Amino acid sequence: MLKRNSPEISAADMEDALRYVSYSVFRQVLEKIRARSTAGAVAPDFVLKDENDRPVKLSGFRGKVVILDFWFTGCGACKALAPTLYALEKKYAHRPVVFLSVSIDKSLELWLCTLKTNQYASPLALKLYTEGKGDQHPVIKDDDVHGFPTIIVVDKEGRLGPKPELNEDGLSLMIEGYL
């Protein structure tokens, strides 16, 4: 229940959970989840390499709304979401919005071949790779990504937005709210 990609957890619900949990290890886990899953929390910074092997740092996009799209080759829902993201990328191409397409593919060769198809990430997105570590990469763990596709919105100040709706209208409304 207490995951980044599960339905939003209200602050009151989290406080209730913390009130009933006394075992220190579990309290620490709840505190970590609260810090990372609450809208407005600072997004964990990361550095990933792009398709040209250049490092890309999340904090380098301060002043822009960042849409993080986590996916993997073979994920049907990820492939189905791609046209929605492409439409938004075109719509916001001249606005302070950046789309980061983050693949958890374990094979660099597979990822690079998949990119050529434009089926999971558009030519407009900045394409990033988790170095073959898949879902064990720290960025996946730090952002509490548990399912795919996962979309995370980061505002211009580097803070996490609430869990977005995975459709064009819902994502567009959220982006507009941060511009």
Secondary structure, DSSP 8 states (H G I E B T S, - for coil): ---TTSS---HHHHHHHHHH---HHHHHHHHHHHHHHSTTSB----EEEETTS-EEEGGGGTTSEEEEEEE-TT-HHHHHHHHHHHHHHHHTTTSSEEEEEEE--S-HHHHHHHHHHTSSS-TTSEEEE-TT-GGGSHHHHHTT--SSSEEEEE-TTSBB-----SSHHHHHHHHHHH-
